[in-house]
Amino acid sequence: LTVSWTAASESGVTYTLWYSTSSGTTTEPPSGALNVSGITGTSTTLRGLEQDTRYYIWVAAFSSDGQGPYSIRTSQTTYAVPGTPTDLTISPPLGSCNELVITWTAPPTTTGDLIVRHRVYINDTLRFPTR
């Protein structure tokens, strides 16, 4: 999950980002929120998050004078990765010797989101015996 924000007006600041699955208040993270500190740019990517989970996010700038106020809370839900396709079949179409038809059953998703594409890998070094 990549989060970005507008830079503080002062130069030489760093940022700390807090994130949690608990909403806290609109202007302050809950106790126990995880954080990423020492961010020098205006974006960071959170990794290792749970799928299909809403995360609440706050950012604050830090200067030599201390911490500025928290940003207004924002939130984002992570994507859910679909499961494994099933019922894979491969067969030649009737009357063809140089084509294959590949079919499968798409996996269900936990969120009801549409699966936008399938990627089919072909091992072109595999050779079938000729007749």
DAFENDA-V579490 format. One record per backbone hydrogen bond with DSSP energy under -1.0 kcal/mol. CO is the residue of the C=O (numbers start at 1). NH is the residue of the N-H. Records with the same first field share a line. If there is no record, write none. Layout:
CO: NH ; NH
This chain:
1: 46
3: 44
14: 62
15: 39
16: 60
17: 36
18: 58
19: 34
20: 56
26: 73
28: 25
30: 33
34: 19
36: 17
39: 15
42: 5
44: 3
53: 78
55: 76
56: 20
57: 74
58: 18
59: 71
60: 16
61: 68
62: 14
63: 66
66: 63
74: 57
76: 55
86: 105
89: 103
91: 101
93: 96
101: 91
103: 89
105: 86
108: 83
122: 124
123: 126
